[in-house]
Amino acid sequence: MSSKTDYWLELCDEDIITAKALLDAGRFLHMGYFCHQIIEKALKAVIADISDEIPPKVHDLPKLAKLADVINTLSNEQKLLLSKLLPLQIEARYPEYKSKVSASLSREYCNKLLTETEEFLCWIKKRLGR
């Protein structure tokens, strides 16, 4: 495993801690953004591992899953997670979407989202032998 791969996985571990703190603080929109970041960085760890190059500056999770060559091995639940997280990266940053996205985020939903994110990260780490 390259140091580039380790770099991305270390960022994931740091972001999990931040996402948990945000959930505890009731900062659901920001917690969702960090869940997106965790999955994005986990996929970039795979890309770094298989190519030993710096992953592209892309935030589209399904596209990153294709580049990481894991798209065809994702479960339906994992694919659904990617689609649930995508708006939390893009739409949550723009005023016309922010309040709509925020309104859809309850503590229960975010708790589930964080659990699924942690499970996805564990799955990626297992694929990478970690």
PAFITOR-840859 format. One record per residue: residue number from 1; x, y, z of N, C-alpha, C, CB in turn. Coordinates in steps of 0.1 Angstrom, whole numbers, plus 5000, padded with zeros to 4 digits. Glycine has a CB too. Example, Ala and Ser with C-alpha at 12.3 -4.5 7.8 and 13.67 -1.06 7.14 Angstrom:
BEGIN
ATOM  num  n.u  n.v  n.w  ca.u  ca.v  ca.w  c.u  c.v  c.w  cb.u  cb.v  cb.w
ATOM  1  5132  4943  5078  5123  4955  5078  5132  4967  5078  5113  4955  5090
ATOM  2  5128  4978  5071  5137  4989  5071  5129  5000  5079  5141  4994  5057
***
This chain:
BEGIN
ATOM  num  n.u  n.v  n.w  ca.u  ca.v  ca.w  c.u  c.v  c.w  cb.u  cb.v  cb.w
ATOM  1  5009  4988  5000  5000  5000  5000  5009  5012  5000  4990  5000  5012
ATOM  2  5005  5022  4991  5014  5033  4990  5011  5044  5001  5012  5040  4976
ATOM  3  5020  5053  5002  5018  5064  5012  5006  5072  5008  5031  5072  5014
ATOM  4  5004  5073  4995  4992  5081  4990  4979  5074  4995  4992  5081  4974
ATOM  5  4979  5061  4995  4967  5054  4999  4965  5057  5014  4968  5039  4997
ATOM  6  4976  5056  5022  4975  5058  5036  4971  5073  5039  4989  5056  5043
ATOM  7  4975  5082  5031  4971  5096  5033  4956  5097  5032  4978  5105  5022
ATOM  8  4950  5091  5022  4935  5093  5020  4928  5086  5031  4931  5087  5007
ATOM  9  4933  5074  5036  4926  5067  5047  4927  5074  5060  4932  5053  5048
ATOM  10  4939  5080  5062  4940  5088  5074  4931  5100  5075  4955  5093  5076
ATOM  11  4929  5106  5063  4919  5117  5062  4905  5112  5066  4919  5124  5048
ATOM  12  4902  5100  5061  4888  5094  5063  4886  5092  5078  4887  5081  5056
ATOM  13  4897  5087  5085  4896  5085  5099  4894  5098  5107  4908  5078  5105
ATOM  14  4901  5108  5103  4899  5121  5109  4885  5127  5107  4909  5131  5104
ATOM  15  4880  5125  5095  4867  5130  5091  4855  5123  5098  4864  5129  5076
ATOM  16  4857  5110  5101  4847  5102  5109  4846  5109  5123  4852  5087  5111
ATOM  17  4857  5112  5129  4856  5119  5142  4849  5132  5141  4871  5121  5147
ATOM  18  4851  5140  5131  4845  5152  5129  4830  5150  5126  4851  5160  5117
ATOM  19  4826  5141  5118  4812  5138  5115  4805  5134  5127  4811  5127  5104
ATOM  20  4811  5126  5136  4804  5122  5149  4802  5134  5158  4813  5112  5156
ATOM  21  4812  5143  5158  4810  5155  5166  4799  5164  5161  4824  5163  5167
ATOM  22  4799  5165  5148  4788  5173  5141  4774  5167  5144  4791  5175  5127
ATOM  23  4773  5154  5143  4761  5148  5146  4756  5150  5161  4762  5132  5144
ATOM  24  4766  5149  5170  4763  5151  5184  4758  5166  5186  4775  5148  5193
ATOM  25  4764  5175  5179  4761  5189  5180  4748  5193  5172  4772  5198  5175
ATOM  26  4742  5184  5165  4730  5187  5158  4733  5194  5145  4720  5194  5166
ATOM  27  4745  5194  5140  4749  5201  5128  4747  5191  5116  4763  5207  5129
ATOM  28  4735  5188  5113  4732  5177  5103  4737  5179  5089  4717  5174  5103
ATOM  29  4735  5192  5084  4740  5195  5071  4755  5193  5069  4735  5209  5067
ATOM  30  4762  5198  5079  4776  5197  5079  4781  5182  5081  4783  5206  5090
ATOM  31  4774  5175  5089  4777  5161  5091  4775  5153  5078  4768  5155  5102
ATOM  32  4765  5156  5071  4762  5150  5058  4774  5153  5048  4749  5154  5052
ATOM  33  4778  5165  5048  4789  5169  5040  4802  5161  5043  4792  5185  5041
ATOM  34  4804  5159  5056  4816  5151  5060  4814  5137  5056  4818  5153  5075
ATOM  35  4802  5131  5057  4800  5117  5052  4803  5116  5037  4785  5113  5054
ATOM  36  4799  5126  5029  4803  5126  5015  4818  5126  5014  4797  5138  5008
ATOM  37  4825  5135  5022  4839  5136  5021  4846  5123  5025  4844  5147  5030
ATOM  38  4841  5116  5034  4847  5103  5039  4846  5093  5027  4839  5097  5051
ATOM  39  4834  5092  5021  4833  5082  5010  4842  5087  4998  4818  5081  5005
ATOM  40  4842  5099  4995  4850  5105  4984  4865  5101  4987  4849  5120  4983
ATOM  41  4870  5103  4999  4884  5101  5002  4887  5086  5002  4887  5107  5015
ATOM  42  4877  5078  5007  4879  5063  5007  4881  5058  4992  4867  5056  5013
ATOM  43  4872  5063  4983  4873  5059  4969  4887  5064  4963  4862  5065  4961
ATOM  44  4891  5076  4967  4904  5081  4963  4915  5073  4968  4905  5096  4967
ATOM  45  4914  5067  4980  4924  5058  4985  4925  5046  4976  4920  5053  4999
ATOM  46  4914  5041  4971  4915  5029  4962  4921  5033  4949  4900  5024  4960
ATOM  47  4918  5045  4944  4924  5049  4931  4939  5051  4933  4917  5063  4927
ATOM  48  4943  5057  4944  4957  5058  4947  4964  5045  4948  4960  5067  4960
ATOM  49  4957  5035  4954  4963  5022  4956  4965  5015  4942  4954  5014  4965
ATOM  50  4955  5016  4934  4956  5008  4921  4964  5015  4910  4942  5005  4916
ATOM  51  4966  5028  4912  4973  5035  4902  4986  5042  4907  4964  5046  4896
ATOM  52  4987  5042  4920  4999  5049  4926  5001  5063  4921  5012  5041  4924
ATOM  53  4989  5070  4918  4989  5083  4913  4980  5091  4922  4986  5085  4898
ATOM  54  4981  5105  4921  4972  5113  4928  4958  5112  4921  4977  5128  4929
ATOM  55  4947  5109  4929  4934  5108  4923  4929  5122  4917  4924  5103  4933
ATOM  56  4920  5121  4907  4916  5133  4901  4907  5142  4911  4907  5130  4889
ATOM  57  4907  5154  4908  4899  5164  4917  4885  5163  4912  4905  5178  4916
ATOM  58  4878  5152  4916  4864  5149  4912  4857  5147  4925  4863  5137  4902
ATOM  59  4844  5151  4925  4836  5149  4938  4824  5140  4935  4832  5163  4943
ATOM  60  4822  5136  4923  4811  5128  4919  4814  5113  4924  4808  5128  4904
ATOM  61  4806  5109  4934  4809  5096  4940  4807  5084  4930  4800  5094  4951
ATOM  62  4797  5083  4922  4796  5072  4912  4808  5072  4902  4783  5073  4905
ATOM  63  4812  5084  4898  4823  5085  4889  4836  5080  4896  4825  5100  4884
ATOM  64  4838  5084  4908  4849  5079  4916  4849  5064  4918  4850  5086  4929
ATOM  65  4837  5059  4920  4836  5044  4922  4839  5037  4909  4821  5041  4926
ATOM  66  4836  5043  4898  4840  5037  4885  4855  5038  4883  4833  5044  4873
ATOM  67  4861  5049  4886  4876  5051  4885  4883  5042  4895  4880  5065  4888
ATOM  68  4877  5039  4906  4883  5030  4916  4880  5015  4912  4877  5033  4930
ATOM  69  4873  5013  4902  4869  5000  4897  4862  4991  4908  4882  4992  4893
ATOM  70  4853  4998  4915  4845  4991  4925  4830  4992  4922  4848  4996  4939
ATOM  71  4826  5000  4912  4812  5003  4909  4804  4990  4907  4811  5011  4897
ATOM  72  4810  4980  4901  4803  4967  4898  4802  4958  4910  4809  4960  4886
ATOM  73  4810  4961  4921  4810  4953  4932  4802  4959  4944  4824  4950  4937
ATOM  74  4797  4971  4942  4789  4978  4952  4775  4971  4953  4787  4992  4949
ATOM  75  4771  4970  4966  4757  4964  4968  4747  4975  4965  4755  4960  4983
ATOM  76  4735  4972  4964  4724  4982  4961  4724  4992  4972  4710  4975  4960
ATOM  77  4726  4988  4984  4726  4997  4996  4738  5007  4995  4727  4990  5009
ATOM  78  4749  5002  4990  4761  5011  4988  4758  5021  4977  4773  5003  4986
ATOM  79  4752  5016  4966  4749  5026  4955  4739  5036  4960  4743  5018  4943
ATOM  80  4729  5032  4968  4720  5041  4973  4726  5052  4982  4709  5034  4981
ATOM  81  4736  5047  4990  4744  5056  4999  4750  5067  4990  4754  5049  5007
ATOM  82  4757  5063  4980  4763  5073  4971  4753  5083  4966  4770  5066  4959
ATOM  83  4742  5079  4962  4732  5088  4957  4726  5097  4968  4720  5080  4950
ATOM  84  4725  5092  4980  4720  5100  4991  4730  5111  4995  4717  5092  5003
ATOM  85  4743  5108  4994  4754  5117  4998  4757  5128  4987  4766  5109  5001
ATOM  86  4754  5125  4975  4758  5134  4964  4752  5148  4966  4754  5129  4951
ATOM  87  4739  5150  4969  4734  5163  4971  4740  5170  4983  4719  5162  4973
ATOM  88  4745  5163  4993  4751  5169  5005  4764  5176  5002  4753  5159  5016
ATOM  89  4770  5172  4991  4783  5178  4986  4780  5191  4978  4792  5168  4978
ATOM  90  4771  5189  4969  4769  5200  4958  4758  5209  4962  4765  5193  4945
ATOM  91  4745  5204  4964  4734  5213  4966  4734  5220  4979  4721  5205  4965
ATOM  92  4740  5214  4989  4740  5221  5002  4748  5234  5003  4746  5211  5012
ATOM  93  4756  5236  4993  4765  5248  4992  4757  5260  4986  4777  5245  4985
ATOM  94  4746  5258  4980  4739  5269  4973  4726  5272  4980  4736  5265  4958
ATOM  95  4724  5285  4982  4713  5290  4990  4699  5285  4985  4713  5305  4989
ATOM  96  4697  5283  4972  4684  5279  4968  4681  5264  4971  4683  5281  4953
ATOM  97  4691  5257  4975  4690  5243  4978  4692  5240  4993  4699  5234  4970
ATOM  98  4700  5248  4999  4705  5246  5013  4693  5243  5023  4713  5257  5018
ATOM  99  4683  5252  5023  4672  5250  5033  4664  5238  5030  4663  5262  5033
ATOM  100  4662  5234  5017  4655  5222  5013  4663  5210  5018  4653  5222  4998
ATOM  101  4676  5209  5016  4684  5198  5020  4684  5197  5035  4698  5199  5014
ATOM  102  4686  5209  5042  4686  5209  5056  4674  5203  5062  4689  5223  5061
ATOM  103  4662  5207  5056  4649  5203  5062  4647  5187  5061  4638  5210  5054
ATOM  104  4655  5181  5052  4653  5167  5050  4662  5158  5059  4656  5163  5035
ATOM  105  4670  5165  5067  4680  5158  5076  4675  5158  5091  4693  5165  5075
ATOM  106  4671  5147  5095  4667  5145  5109  4679  5138  5116  4654  5137  5111
ATOM  107  4679  5138  5129  4689  5131  5137  4689  5116  5134  4687  5133  5152
ATOM  108  4677  5110  5133  4676  5096  5130  4682  5093  5116  4662  5092  5130
ATOM  109  4679  5101  5106  4684  5099  5092  4699  5101  5092  4677  5109  5083
ATOM  110  4704  5111  5099  4718  5114  5099  4726  5103  5106  4721  5127  5105
ATOM  111  4720  5098  5117  4727  5087  5124  4728  5075  5115  4718  5083  5137
ATOM  112  4718  5072  5108  4718  5060  5098  4728  5063  5087  4704  5058  5092
ATOM  113  4728  5075  5082  4738  5079  5072  4752  5078  5077  4735  5094  5068
ATOM  114  4755  5082  5089  4769  5080  5094  4772  5066  5096  4770  5088  5108
ATOM  115  4763  5058  5101  4765  5043  5102  4769  5037  5089  4753  5036  5109
ATOM  116  4761  5040  5079  4763  5035  5065  4777  5039  5060  4752  5039  5056
ATOM  117  4780  5052  5063  4793  5057  5058  4804  5050  5065  4794  5072  5062
ATOM  118  4803  5047  5078  4814  5040  5085  4815  5025  5079  4811  5039  5100
ATOM  119  4803  5019  5076  4804  5006  5071  4810  5006  5057  4789  5000  5070
ATOM  120  4808  5016  5049  4814  5017  5036  4829  5018  5037  4808  5029  5028
ATOM  121  4833  5027  5047  4847  5029  5049  4854  5016  5053  4850  5040  5059
ATOM  122  4847  5008  5062  4853  4995  5066  4854  4986  5054  4844  4989  5077
ATOM  123  4844  4986  5046  4844  4977  5034  4856  4981  5025  4831  4979  5026
ATOM  124  4858  4994  5023  4870  4998  5015  4883  4994  5021  4869  5014  5013
ATOM  125  4884  4996  5034  4896  4992  5041  4899  4977  5040  4895  4996  5056
ATOM  126  4888  4970  5041  4890  4955  5040  4895  4951  5026  4876  4948  5043
ATOM  127  4889  4958  5015  4894  4956  5002  4909  4959  5000  4885  4964  4992
ATOM  128  4913  4969  5008  4927  4974  5007  4936  4966  5017  4928  4988  5010
ATOM  129  4930  4956  5024  4938  4948  5033  4941  4955  5046  4951  4944  5027
ATOM  130  4933  4964  5050  4935  4972  5062  4926  4968  5073  4934  4987  5060
***
